[in-house]
């Protein structure tokens, strides 16, 4: 429960509802954005021990997005408490950017009123299911991550990727790569770049290990 109700009131005050933007939630939104990012980064770092920087960054980008923040605000039905100017009264459904701003402002208000642990607890409680969902979505589209998780959890090994061959002129090369887990080598794969070839080689390994069914993998970006 808030001890400073004025702070909570400010967190739900859009700049269109006040004459001076200093009395709106814009400054709180600025602070809340940083607190949210820090808490999410720490949780991902501690939750997913086997993930590389790129994997963590992809999941983080899904979680701190305005879409994710807006989704939580709407699930909590908090958008109805937002104070907006008369010209915006007809848009109580709130566009995503406004709802996301409320989430960030609320996080900052909780931090100022109750301290970091209160803000951290609120963020993790609100984002826990989204973290698992974002992780599942990221893994499903990343065969290298899937292979790495399986190899480290079940074999206590980390996959490596060896380039076997490359063909074509400099402007249009193709690369052949194979995945290696311990002493086991899996069927190689060709790709239009090294990243694509590694993803396809990881897919071949997952098929041979029985982790995914046989099908053509999606080409990575």
Sine and cosine of phi, psi and omega as CSV:
sin_phi,cos_phi,sin_psi,cos_psi,sin_omega,cos_omega
0.00,0.00,0.66,-0.75,-0.04,-1.00
-0.97,0.26,0.72,-0.70,0.12,-0.99
-1.00,0.03,-0.43,0.90,0.01,-1.00
-0.94,-0.35,1.00,-0.02,-0.04,-1.00
-0.93,0.38,-0.46,0.89,0.03,-1.00
-0.90,0.44,-0.58,0.81,0.02,-1.00
-0.92,0.40,-0.67,0.74,0.04,-1.00
-0.90,0.43,-0.66,0.75,0.03,-1.00
-0.87,0.50,-0.67,0.74,-0.01,-1.00
-0.92,0.40,-0.57,0.82,-0.02,-1.00
-0.89,0.46,-0.42,0.91,-0.03,-1.00
-0.96,-0.27,0.28,0.96,-0.02,-1.00
-0.96,-0.27,0.93,-0.36,0.02,-1.00
-0.98,0.21,0.45,-0.89,-0.05,-1.00
-0.87,0.49,-0.41,0.91,0.00,-1.00
-0.95,0.31,-0.22,0.98,-0.06,-1.00
-0.99,-0.11,-0.05,1.00,-0.06,-1.00
-0.75,-0.66,0.38,-0.92,0.02,-1.00
-0.98,0.19,-0.51,0.86,-0.02,-1.00
-0.89,-0.45,0.86,-0.51,-0.07,-1.00
-0.90,0.44,-0.29,0.96,0.07,-1.00
-0.91,0.41,-0.33,0.94,0.02,-1.00
-1.00,-0.07,0.08,1.00,0.02,-1.00
-1.00,-0.09,-0.10,-0.99,-0.03,-1.00
-1.00,-0.01,0.18,0.98,-0.10,-1.00
-0.89,0.45,-0.69,0.72,0.00,-1.00
-0.92,0.38,-0.62,0.79,0.06,-1.00
-0.90,0.43,-0.62,0.78,0.03,-1.00
-0.88,0.48,-0.66,0.75,0.03,-1.00
-0.87,0.50,-0.72,0.69,-0.01,-1.00
-0.94,0.35,-0.69,0.73,-0.03,-1.00
-0.89,0.46,-0.57,0.82,0.03,-1.00
-0.87,0.50,-0.68,0.73,-0.01,-1.00
-0.94,0.34,-0.65,0.76,0.01,-1.00
-0.90,0.43,-0.69,0.72,0.02,-1.00
-0.86,0.51,-0.73,0.68,-0.01,-1.00
-0.87,0.49,-0.68,0.74,-0.02,-1.00
-0.91,0.41,-0.71,0.71,-0.03,-1.00
-0.91,0.42,-0.69,0.73,0.00,-1.00
-0.90,0.44,-0.69,0.73,0.01,-1.00
-0.87,0.49,-0.70,0.71,0.00,-1.00
-0.90,0.43,-0.66,0.75,-0.01,-1.00
-0.91,0.42,-0.68,0.73,0.02,-1.00
-0.90,0.44,-0.65,0.76,0.01,-1.00
-0.87,0.49,-0.66,0.75,-0.04,-1.00
-0.99,0.11,-0.45,0.89,-0.07,-1.00
-0.99,0.13,-0.63,0.78,-0.10,-1.00
-0.91,-0.42,0.99,0.13,-0.11,-0.99
-0.91,0.42,-0.45,0.89,-0.12,-0.99
-1.00,-0.10,0.03,1.00,-0.07,-1.00
-1.00,0.06,0.62,-0.78,0.10,-1.00
-0.99,0.14,0.15,-0.99,-0.05,-1.00
-0.82,0.57,-0.69,0.72,-0.03,-1.00
-0.89,0.46,-0.63,0.78,0.02,-1.00
-0.90,0.43,-0.70,0.71,-0.01,-1.00
-0.91,0.43,-0.63,0.78,-0.01,-1.00
-0.90,0.43,-0.64,0.77,0.01,-1.00
-0.89,0.45,-0.69,0.72,0.00,-1.00
-0.92,0.39,-0.69,0.73,0.00,-1.00
-0.85,0.52,-0.67,0.74,-0.05,-1.00
-0.88,0.47,-0.53,0.85,0.05,-1.00
-0.94,0.34,-0.59,0.81,-0.14,-0.99
-0.99,0.16,-0.62,0.79,-0.05,-1.00
-1.00,-0.02,0.14,0.99,0.01,-1.00
-0.93,0.36,0.39,-0.92,0.03,-1.00
-0.90,0.43,-0.50,0.87,0.02,-1.00
-0.90,0.44,-0.70,0.72,-0.01,-1.00
-0.92,0.40,-0.69,0.73,0.01,-1.00
-0.89,0.46,-0.68,0.73,0.00,-1.00
-0.90,0.44,-0.60,0.80,0.00,-1.00
-0.88,0.48,-0.67,0.74,-0.02,-1.00
-0.93,0.38,-0.69,0.72,0.02,-1.00
-0.86,0.52,-0.66,0.75,-0.01,-1.00
-0.95,0.32,-0.58,0.82,0.05,-1.00
-0.90,0.44,-0.57,0.82,0.01,-1.00
-1.00,0.09,-0.08,1.00,-0.03,-1.00
0.84,0.54,0.61,0.79,-0.02,-1.00
-1.00,0.01,-0.21,0.98,-0.05,-1.00
-0.89,0.46,-0.41,0.91,-0.03,-1.00
-0.94,0.34,-0.27,0.96,-0.02,-1.00
-1.00,-0.04,-0.10,1.00,-0.03,-1.00
-0.94,0.35,0.76,-0.65,0.06,-1.00
-1.00,-0.05,0.87,-0.50,0.01,-1.00
-0.80,-0.59,0.24,-0.97,0.01,-1.00
-0.93,0.36,0.27,-0.96,-0.05,-1.00
-0.85,0.53,-0.57,0.82,-0.02,-1.00
-0.94,0.35,-0.19,0.98,-0.03,-1.00
-0.92,-0.40,0.11,0.99,-0.04,-1.00
-0.89,0.46,-0.40,0.92,-0.02,-1.00
-0.99,0.17,-0.08,1.00,-0.05,-1.00
-0.91,-0.40,0.74,0.67,-0.03,-1.00
-0.91,0.42,-0.32,0.95,0.05,-1.00
-0.91,0.41,-0.37,0.93,0.04,-1.00
0.92,0.39,0.80,-0.60,0.17,-0.98
-0.96,0.29,0.33,-0.95,-0.09,-1.00
-0.84,0.55,-0.62,0.78,-0.07,-1.00
-0.90,0.43,-0.60,0.80,0.01,-1.00
-0.93,0.36,-0.69,0.73,0.00,-1.00
-0.90,0.44,-0.65,0.76,0.02,-1.00
-0.90,0.43,-0.63,0.78,0.03,-1.00
-0.89,0.46,-0.61,0.79,0.05,-1.00
-0.89,0.46,-0.67,0.74,-0.01,-1.00
-0.88,0.48,-0.73,0.68,-0.01,-1.00
-0.91,0.40,-0.63,0.78,0.03,-1.00
-0.91,0.42,-0.65,0.76,0.00,-1.00
-0.90,0.43,-0.65,0.76,0.04,-1.00
-0.87,0.50,-0.70,0.71,0.01,-1.00
-0.90,0.43,-0.65,0.76,0.00,-1.00
-0.90,0.44,-0.66,0.75,0.04,-1.00
-0.89,0.45,-0.65,0.76,0.01,-1.00
-0.89,0.46,-0.73,0.68,-0.02,-1.00
-0.92,0.39,-0.64,0.77,-0.07,-1.00
-0.98,0.20,-0.64,0.77,-0.12,-0.99
-0.87,-0.50,-0.08,1.00,0.02,-1.00
0.99,-0.13,0.11,-0.99,-0.10,-1.00
-0.90,0.44,-0.68,0.74,-0.05,-1.00
-0.89,0.46,-0.59,0.81,0.04,-1.00
-0.90,0.43,-0.69,0.73,0.02,-1.00
-0.92,0.40,-0.68,0.74,0.00,-1.00
-0.89,0.46,-0.70,0.71,0.01,-1.00
-0.88,0.48,-0.67,0.74,0.01,-1.00
-0.90,0.45,-0.73,0.69,-0.03,-1.00
-0.87,0.49,-0.75,0.66,-0.05,-1.00
-0.92,0.40,-0.57,0.82,0.04,-1.00
-0.92,0.40,-0.65,0.76,-0.03,-1.00
-0.97,0.25,-0.55,0.84,-0.14,-0.99
-0.98,-0.19,-0.06,1.00,-0.12,-0.99
-0.83,0.56,-0.77,0.64,-0.03,-1.00
-0.92,0.39,-0.55,0.83,0.03,-1.00
-0.94,0.35,-0.55,0.84,0.04,-1.00
-0.89,0.45,-0.73,0.69,0.00,-1.00
-0.92,0.40,-0.61,0.79,0.02,-1.00
-0.92,0.40,-0.70,0.72,0.01,-1.00
-0.90,0.44,-0.62,0.78,0.03,-1.00
-0.90,0.45,-0.70,0.72,0.00,-1.00
-0.89,0.46,-0.66,0.75,0.00,-1.00
-0.92,0.40,-0.64,0.77,-0.01,-1.00
-0.92,0.39,-0.67,0.74,-0.03,-1.00
-0.93,0.37,-0.64,0.77,-0.03,-1.00
-0.85,0.52,-0.55,0.84,-0.04,-1.00
-0.99,-0.13,0.13,0.99,-0.07,-1.00
-0.74,-0.67,0.99,-0.12,-0.07,-1.00
-0.92,0.38,-0.50,0.86,0.05,-1.00
-0.90,0.43,-0.66,0.75,0.04,-1.00
-0.91,0.41,-0.65,0.76,0.02,-1.00
-0.88,0.47,-0.71,0.71,-0.01,-1.00
-0.92,0.40,-0.64,0.77,0.00,-1.00
-0.90,0.44,-0.70,0.72,0.02,-1.00
-0.87,0.48,-0.72,0.69,-0.02,-1.00
-0.89,0.45,-0.74,0.67,-0.07,-1.00
-0.90,0.44,-0.65,0.76,-0.04,-1.00
-0.97,0.26,-0.59,0.81,-0.04,-1.00
-0.98,0.20,-0.59,0.81,-0.11,-0.99
-0.96,-0.27,-0.41,0.91,-0.06,-1.00
-0.88,-0.47,-0.14,0.99,-0.05,-1.00
0.84,0.54,0.61,0.79,-0.01,-1.00
-0.74,-0.67,0.37,-0.93,0.06,-1.00
-0.90,-0.43,0.81,-0.59,0.00,-1.00
-0.90,0.43,0.53,-0.85,0.16,-0.99
-0.81,-0.59,0.33,-0.95,-0.04,-1.00
-0.82,-0.57,0.82,-0.58,-0.03,-1.00
-0.92,-0.39,0.75,-0.66,0.03,-1.00
-1.00,0.10,0.81,-0.58,-0.06,-1.00
-0.99,-0.13,-0.54,0.84,-0.10,-0.99
-0.30,-0.95,0.32,-0.95,0.14,-0.99
-0.54,-0.84,0.59,-0.81,-0.05,-1.00
-0.69,-0.73,0.36,-0.93,0.09,-1.00
0.99,-0.12,0.24,-0.97,0.03,-1.00
-0.94,0.35,0.23,-0.97,-0.07,-1.00
-0.84,0.55,-0.56,0.83,-0.07,-1.00
-1.00,0.09,-0.09,1.00,-0.06,-1.00
-0.50,-0.87,0.84,0.55,-0.05,-1.00
-1.00,0.10,0.42,-0.91,0.18,-0.98
-0.82,-0.57,0.54,-0.84,-0.09,-1.00
-0.81,-0.58,0.63,-0.78,0.07,-1.00
-0.94,-0.33,0.81,-0.59,-0.07,-1.00
-0.73,-0.68,0.56,-0.83,0.12,-0.99
-0.83,-0.56,0.53,-0.85,0.07,-1.00
-1.00,-0.03,0.66,-0.75,0.00,-1.00
-0.78,-0.62,0.80,-0.60,0.06,-1.00
-0.83,-0.55,0.95,-0.30,-0.09,-1.00
0.91,0.41,-0.84,-0.54,0.03,-1.00
-0.99,-0.13,-0.01,1.00,-0.07,-1.00
-1.00,-0.07,0.78,-0.62,0.04,-1.00
-0.94,-0.33,0.66,-0.75,-0.06,-1.00
-0.94,-0.33,0.29,-0.96,-0.03,-1.00
-0.81,0.59,0.70,-0.72,-0.03,-1.00
-0.97,0.25,0.18,-0.98,0.01,-1.00
-0.55,-0.83,0.50,-0.87,0.05,-1.00
-0.98,-0.20,0.58,-0.82,0.06,-1.00
-0.57,-0.82,0.31,-0.95,-0.03,-1.00
-0.97,0.24,-0.23,0.97,0.15,-0.99
-0.50,-0.87,0.15,-0.99,-0.09,-1.00
-0.90,0.44,-0.63,0.77,-0.01,-1.00
-0.89,0.45,-0.70,0.72,0.01,-1.00
-0.90,0.44,-0.68,0.74,0.00,-1.00
-0.90,0.43,-0.63,0.78,0.02,-1.00
-0.91,0.40,-0.65,0.76,0.04,-1.00
-0.88,0.48,-0.68,0.73,-0.02,-1.00
-0.94,0.34,-0.57,0.82,0.06,-1.00
-0.92,0.39,-0.63,0.78,0.06,-1.00
-0.90,0.44,-0.65,0.76,0.04,-1.00
-0.87,0.50,-0.70,0.71,0.02,-1.00
-0.86,0.51,-0.64,0.77,0.02,-1.00
-0.91,0.41,-0.67,0.75,0.00,-1.00
-0.90,0.43,-0.61,0.79,0.05,-1.00
-0.90,0.44,-0.73,0.69,-0.04,-1.00
-0.92,0.40,-0.50,0.86,0.04,-1.00
-0.99,0.14,-0.14,0.99,0.00,-1.00
0.98,0.17,0.32,0.95,-0.04,-1.00
-0.99,0.11,-0.60,0.80,0.03,-1.00
-0.78,-0.62,0.47,-0.89,0.03,-1.00
-0.95,0.30,0.35,-0.94,0.02,-1.00
-0.93,0.36,0.84,-0.55,0.04,-1.00
-0.18,-0.98,0.29,-0.96,0.00,-1.00
-0.97,0.23,0.81,-0.59,0.01,-1.00
-0.95,0.32,0.47,-0.88,0.09,-1.00
-0.95,0.32,0.68,-0.74,0.04,-1.00
-0.95,0.32,0.74,-0.67,-0.02,-1.00
-0.97,0.26,0.33,-0.94,0.02,-1.00
-0.96,0.26,0.00,0.00,0.00,0.00
